[in-house]
Amino acid sequence: MPDWLILLLPLASQTLFVFAFGACAGSLANVLVYRMPLGLDVVAPASRCPACDTRLTWRENIPIFGWVFLGGKCRFCKSKISAEYPAVELLVALLFAGLYLLWYHAPGSMTVLGVPLGAVSPEWAGNGVLQTWPAFVVLLFLVGSLVPITLIDARTFTIPLSLTWTPAVIALVLHTGHALWFQLAHGSPDLVFDGGNWRADDGARWLTADGALWTLPTPGVTGWPWIGLAIGGMVGVGVSLLAVRFGLISRSFGDYDAWEAKAREEAGPATATGDDHAGDEDSPAEIWLQYPHARREMVRELAFCAPPVLLGVLGFWIAGRFGPVVPGWPPMTTSGMWVVPDGAPQLWLLVLSGVLLGYLIGGAVVWAVRIFGSLAFGKEAMGMGDVHLMAAVGACIGWIDTTLAFFGAAFVGVAYAIASALANKGAPRAMPYGPFLAVATLLVLVGKPLVEWVLSRLMGMPVDLV
């Protein structure tokens, strides 16, 4: 066996494992896309053929290859199986394996169209998969959730909230847990200023803001007020949820189902049964746009937002006024090392607050557009699913990239509208925004380092979009 092949075997086996894991995640995505809009349990009963209701065995459930081996037909009743199933499984598998290769194993010297592949990976990935695998797993959960969210929203104009909560919880646990483990194992790292780049003394390149080390933006070592804002804001979210639970704040759009049933009944028998083929004006999205009380519902949502805003501001003030006093940053020693000052927050607390700030700011940006857009136009500007989606993205990758993805989604939407208008001689009045947010998030994950590289070449100096 050639030596070069022996050297490639470890990488090939690792990539194959990630590919297989992605294919399994794609298989789960297919289950979610089929069952969630119907209100079915995603765990039980076991998978069955929708045509003959025969329970499928493990041979029929092999991701990608099961469909190929069956020739695209049910083994029992010979009914046709949609090619969407293996396509989704293959897509997720390629996304997982592609990100793994690009971020951890792309040769810096290899170029595609003049662009070095090493420019596509985030800076923290340079520490290797053994040090950063929790952050990578968080992003895999995020990407794996974006696929079913996109398909469900494209078909139903709804985003199941459980699909957004899962990556947010995973981010909270893995990001914070990894930081706690790192601090217990290595202590609080001192920092070195090396030719314009921040890095930890052990070589880890994880600095994201003002001395804060990690794989997503966090408050700096002097950032106690921002930690207070993050904790106060999340406490405020809990207060608002309890207020809704006990009826102190009315749930927005609580009367929509009754209004829609009445509107369909008045519109005629075709729409009263929910026949979406009766005309575009009777589609779920178009009916939703006809709801006349959007402004009233935004007032209720402003009431929900009041406790998080007020407690967040209060937390910011209390932490800044009464929190530990941190000496001016950065104090530099004669050895060229920036020493983390006494009174600085613990690393795990910085990372926890980074996750919480990403969740709060990611959701707040979209919610602000939803509330003020609806108040201005009298129609719901964006769905609450979009708010939860970008809050989850913020928890996973931080508030800066999430904000970039939100505004980038507008350009993705415009491009889709133009293409749809050219293909169909007219763009639809209502379009689900979740798919645009998902695509923009993926573009930011892969494209932001690339944009930084291009700008660095053009300006002749390092560019960091933070």
C-alpha positions in Angstrom: 0.0 0.0 0.0 1.5 3.4 -0.9 2.7 5.6 1.9 0.4 8.5 0.9 -2.6 6.2 1.1 -1.7 5.1 4.6 -1.4 8.7 5.7 -4.9 9.4 4.3 -6.6 6.5 6.0 -7.1 8.3 9.4 -8.6 11.4 7.7 -10.7 9.2 5.5 -12.1 7.3 8.4 -12.8 10.4 10.4 -14.6 12.1 7.4 -16.6 8.9 6.8 -17.7 8.9 10.4 -18.9 12.5 10.2 -20.6 11.8 6.8 -22.4 8.8 8.3 -23.4 10.9 11.3 -24.8 13.6 9.0 -26.7 11.0 7.0 -28.4 9.8 10.2 -29.2 13.4 11.1 -30.7 13.8 7.7 -32.8 10.7 8.2 -34.1 12.3 11.5 -34.8 15.5 9.6 -37.0 13.6 7.2 -39.0 12.2 10.1 -39.4 15.7 11.6 -40.4 17.2 8.2 -43.1 14.6 7.8 -44.5 14.3 11.3 -44.2 17.7 12.9 -46.6 19.5 10.6 -49.2 16.7 11.2 -48.8 17.0 15.0 -47.5 13.4 15.2 -45.0 12.1 17.8 -41.5 12.0 16.3 -40.4 9.0 18.3 -43.3 6.6 18.2 -44.7 4.7 16.4 -41.8 3.3 14.4 -41.4 4.3 10.8 -44.0 2.8 8.4 -44.8 3.0 4.7 -47.4 5.7 4.3 -49.1 3.7 1.5 -49.5 0.2 3.0 -48.7 1.0 6.7 -46.2 -1.8 6.9 -43.6 -1.3 9.7 -40.2 -0.8 8.1 -37.2 -2.8 9.2 -33.6 -1.6 9.6 -32.8 -2.6 6.0 -35.3 0.0 4.7 -34.1 2.7 7.1 -30.4 2.8 6.1 -29.8 6.4 5.2 -29.2 7.2 1.5 -28.5 3.6 0.5 -31.8 2.2 1.7 -33.6 4.1 -1.0 -31.1 3.1 -3.6 -31.3 -0.6 -2.7 -35.1 -0.5 -2.8 -35.0 1.2 -6.2 -37.1 4.1 -4.9 -40.1 1.8 -4.2 -41.5 0.2 -1.0 -40.4 -3.4 -0.6 -43.9 -4.5 0.4 -46.4 -2.6 -1.7 -44.1 -1.3 -4.5 -45.4 2.3 -4.0 -43.0 5.0 -5.1 -40.8 6.6 -2.4 -40.1 10.2 -2.9 -36.4 11.0 -3.9 -36.6 13.8 -1.3 -35.7 11.3 1.4 -32.2 10.4 0.2 -31.7 13.9 -1.1 -32.1 15.4 2.4 -30.0 12.7 3.9 -27.2 13.3 1.4 -27.4 17.1 1.8 -27.0 16.9 5.6 -24.2 14.4 5.3 -22.3 16.6 2.8 -22.8 19.6 5.0 -21.4 17.9 8.0 -18.5 16.3 6.2 -17.8 19.4 4.2 -17.6 21.7 7.3 -15.3 19.2 9.0 -12.9 19.1 6.1 -13.0 22.8 5.4 -12.5 23.9 9.0 -10.0 21.3 10.2 -8.2 19.7 7.3 -8.3 22.1 4.3 -4.6 22.7 3.3 -3.8 26.4 3.6 -1.8 26.2 0.4 -4.6 24.7 -1.7 -6.7 27.3 -3.6 -10.0 27.2 -5.4 -10.5 30.1 -8.0 -7.5 31.8 -6.3 -9.0 31.6 -2.8 -7.0 29.6 -0.2 -9.2 27.0 1.4 -7.7 27.9 4.8 -9.4 31.2 4.6 -12.8 29.6 4.9 -12.3 28.2 8.4 -12.9 30.2 11.5 -9.8 31.2 13.5 -10.6 29.0 16.5 -10.6 25.9 14.3 -6.9 26.3 14.0 -6.6 24.9 17.6 -7.7 21.5 16.2 -10.7 19.3 16.6 -9.6 17.8 19.9 -9.6 21.2 21.6 -12.7 22.7 19.9 -15.0 19.7 19.2 -17.7 21.0 21.6 -18.1 24.2 19.5 -18.1 22.1 16.3 -20.8 19.8 17.7 -22.9 22.9 18.6 -22.7 24.0 15.0 -23.6 20.6 13.6 -26.7 20.6 15.8 -27.5 24.1 14.4 -27.0 23.1 10.8 -28.9 19.9 11.3 -31.8 21.9 12.7 -31.8 24.4 9.9 -32.5 21.8 7.3 -35.9 20.6 8.7 -36.8 24.2 9.7 -36.3 25.3 6.1 -38.4 22.5 4.6 -41.2 22.9 7.1 -41.4 26.6 6.9 -41.3 26.5 3.1 -44.3 24.3 3.1 -46.4 25.4 6.0 -45.2 29.0 6.8 -44.5 27.8 10.4 -41.4 26.9 12.4 -41.8 24.3 15.1 -40.3 26.0 18.2 -38.8 22.8 19.5 -36.5 22.8 16.5 -35.1 26.1 17.7 -35.0 25.3 21.4 -32.8 22.2 20.8 -29.7 23.9 19.4 -30.1 26.8 21.9 -30.0 24.3 24.8 -27.1 22.4 23.3 -25.2 25.6 22.9 -25.8 26.6 26.5 -24.6 23.3 27.8 -21.7 22.6 25.5 -20.3 26.1 25.3 -20.5 26.8 29.0 -19.5 23.2 30.0 -16.5 23.3 27.7 -15.4 26.7 29.2 -15.7 25.4 32.7 -13.7 22.2 31.9 -11.1 24.3 30.2 -10.7 26.6 33.1 -10.6 23.8 35.7 -8.0 22.0 33.5 -5.8 24.9 32.5 -6.8 27.9 34.8 -7.4 31.4 33.5 -5.1 31.8 30.6 -2.9 34.8 30.3 -2.8 36.5 26.9 0.0 37.5 24.6 -0.1 40.3 22.0 1.8 38.8 19.0 2.2 40.9 15.9 -1.3 42.4 16.1 -3.0 39.1 17.0 -4.3 38.1 20.4 -3.6 34.5 21.6 -3.4 32.6 24.8 0.0 31.9 26.1 -0.4 28.2 25.1 -1.0 29.2 21.5 -4.8 29.0 21.5 -6.3 31.6 19.1 -9.7 32.1 20.7 -9.8 35.8 21.6 -13.0 37.4 20.3 -13.4 40.7 22.2 -11.4 42.7 24.7 -9.5 39.8 26.3 -12.4 37.3 26.2 -11.3 33.9 25.0 -13.7 31.6 23.3 -15.3 30.5 20.0 -18.1 33.1 20.1 -18.1 36.7 21.1 -18.3 37.3 24.9 -18.0 40.3 27.2 -14.4 41.4 27.9 -12.6 40.9 31.1 -14.0 44.3 32.2 -17.5 43.4 31.0 -19.3 42.9 34.3 -22.2 45.2 33.2 -22.8 43.1 30.1 -22.8 40.0 32.2 -25.5 41.7 34.3 -27.4 42.6 31.2 -27.4 39.0 30.0 -28.5 37.5 33.3 -31.1 40.2 33.9 -32.5 39.9 30.4 -32.9 36.1 30.7 -34.5 36.5 34.2 -36.9 39.0 32.5 -37.8 36.4 29.9 -38.6 34.0 32.7 -40.8 36.6 34.4 -42.7 37.2 31.1 -43.3 33.5 30.5 -44.7 33.2 34.1 -46.9 36.2 33.4 -48.3 34.6 30.3 -48.7 31.3 32.2 -50.8 32.9 34.9 -52.8 35.1 32.6 -51.2 38.4 33.6 -50.1 39.0 29.9 -52.3 37.7 27.1 -50.7 35.4 24.5 -50.5 37.2 21.2 -52.7 36.0 18.3 -54.7 33.8 20.7 -57.9 34.3 18.7 -56.3 33.7 15.3 -57.6 30.1 14.9 -61.2 31.1 15.5 -60.8 34.2 13.2 -59.4 32.0 10.4 -62.2 29.4 10.7 -64.7 32.2 10.4 -62.9 33.9 7.5 -62.7 30.6 5.6 -66.4 29.9 6.2 -67.4 33.4 4.9 -65.1 33.0 1.9 -66.9 29.9 0.6 -66.9 26.1 0.8 -63.5 25.7 -1.0 -61.6 27.6 1.6 -63.7 26.5 4.6 -62.2 23.1 4.2 -58.7 24.5 3.9 -58.3 23.7 0.2 -55.1 25.5 -0.6 -55.6 24.9 -4.4 -58.7 27.1 -4.5 -56.5 30.1 -5.3 -53.4 31.9 -4.1 -55.5 34.4 -2.1 -56.8 31.5 0.0 -53.4 30.0 0.9 -52.5 29.9 4.6 -50.0 32.7 4.2 -52.5 34.9 2.3 -55.2 34.2 4.9 -52.7 35.1 7.6 -52.0 38.5 6.0 -55.7 39.3 6.1 -55.8 39.2 9.9 -57.0 42.7 10.9 -55.7 42.9 14.5 -51.9 42.8 14.0 -51.3 46.1 15.7 -53.3 45.1 18.7 -51.3 41.9 19.1 -48.0 43.9 18.9 -49.0 45.9 22.0 -49.3 42.6 23.8 -45.9 41.5 22.6 -44.5 44.9 23.7 -45.9 44.0 27.2 -44.1 40.7 27.0 -40.8 42.4 26.1 -41.0 44.9 28.9 -39.6 42.7 31.8 -36.6 41.5 29.8 -35.7 45.0 28.7 -36.2 46.5 32.2 -34.4 43.8 34.1 -31.6 43.7 31.5 -31.0 47.4 32.0 -31.3 47.0 35.8 -28.8 44.1 35.7 -26.4 46.3 33.5 -26.6 49.1 36.0 -26.2 47.0 39.2 -23.3 45.0 37.8 -21.6 48.2 36.7 -22.3 50.1 39.9 -21.7 47.4 42.5 -19.8 44.7 40.7 -16.1 43.9 41.2 -13.8 46.7 40.2 -11.4 45.5 37.5 -8.2 47.5 36.9 -7.7 49.1 33.5 -7.3 46.6 30.7 -4.9 45.5 29.3 -2.0 45.6 31.9 1.2 44.5 30.1 4.2 42.8 31.7 7.8 43.2 30.6 7.6 39.8 28.9 5.0 41.1 26.5 2.1 39.2 28.2 -1.2 40.7 29.0 -2.2 39.5 32.5 -5.8 39.0 33.2 -6.5 41.5 36.1 -7.9 40.6 39.5 -11.6 40.8 39.8 -12.1 39.8 36.1 -15.0 37.4 35.5 -14.3 33.6 35.3 -14.0 32.2 31.9 -17.1 30.0 32.2 -19.2 33.1 33.2 -17.9 35.0 30.2 -18.9 32.2 27.9 -22.3 31.7 29.6 -23.0 35.4 29.2 -21.9 35.3 25.6 -24.4 32.5 24.9 -27.2 34.4 26.7 -26.4 37.7 24.9 -26.4 35.9 21.6 -29.8 34.5 22.4 -31.2 37.8 23.6 -29.8 40.0 20.9 -30.4 37.5 18.1 -34.0 37.3 19.0 -34.4 41.0 19.8 -33.2 42.2 16.4 -35.8 40.1 14.6 -38.5 40.9 17.2 -38.0 44.6 16.8 -38.5 44.3 13.1 -41.6 42.2 13.7 -43.2 44.6 16.2 -42.4 47.9 14.6 -43.0 46.6 11.1 -46.4 45.2 12.1 -47.3 48.5 13.9 -46.4 50.5 10.8 -48.2 48.4 8.1 -51.0 46.7 10.1 -49.9 43.3 8.9 -47.6 40.8 10.7 -44.2 41.7 9.4 -42.4 38.5 10.5 -43.3 35.3 12.3 -42.5 34.4 15.9 -40.7 31.3 14.6 -38.2 33.6 12.9 -37.6 35.3 16.3 -36.9 32.0 18.0 -34.8 30.8 15.1 -32.4 33.7 15.2 -32.3 33.6 19.0 -31.1 30.0 18.7 -28.5 31.0 16.0 -27.3 33.7 18.4 -26.8 31.2 21.2 -24.8 29.0 18.9 -22.5 31.5 17.1 -22.9 34.7 19.1 -24.8 38.0 18.5 -22.4 39.5 15.9 -22.6 36.8 13.2 -26.3 36.4 13.9 -26.9 40.1 13.2 -25.0 39.8 10.0 -27.0 36.7 9.0 -30.3 38.5 9.7 -29.5 41.4 7.5 -27.9 39.2 4.9 -31.1 37.2 4.7 -32.8 40.2 3.1 -30.4 39.9 0.1 -31.1 36.1 -0.1 -34.8 36.9 -0.1 -34.5 39.5 -2.9 -32.5 37.1 -5.0 -35.1 34.4 -4.5 -38.0 36.8 -5.3 -36.2 37.9 -8.6 -35.6 34.3 -9.6 -39.2 33.4 -8.7 -40.6 36.3 -10.7 -38.5 35.4 -13.8 -39.5 31.7 -13.6 -43.2 32.1 -12.7 -43.9 35.6 -14.2 -44.6 37.0 -10.8 -43.4 36.7 -7.2 -45.8 35.6 -4.4 -47.1 38.2 -2.0 -46.1 36.2 1.0 -42.9 34.2 1.4 -41.6 32.3 4.4 -38.5 34.0 5.8 -37.1 31.1 7.7 -35.4 29.5 4.6 -33.7 32.8 3.9 -32.5 33.1 7.5 -31.1 29.6 7.3 -29.3 30.1 4.0 -27.8 33.4 5.3 -26.6 31.7 8.5 -24.8 29.1 6.5 -23.3 31.8 4.3 -22.0 33.6 7.3 -20.6 30.4 8.8 -18.6 29.7 5.7 -18.4 33.1 4.0 -17.4 35.5 6.8 -13.8 34.3 7.0 -13.7 34.4 3.2 -14.9 38.0 3.2 -12.3 39.0 5.8 -9.6 37.4 3.6 -10.8 39.3 0.5 -10.9 42.6 2.4 -7.5 42.0 3.8 -6.1 41.5 0.3 -7.8 44.6 -1.0 -6.8 46.8 1.9 -3.3 45.4 2.4 -3.8 44.9 6.1 -5.6 42.3 8.4 -9.4 42.8 8.6 -11.5 41.4 11.3 -15.3 41.7 11.0 -15.6 40.4 14.6 
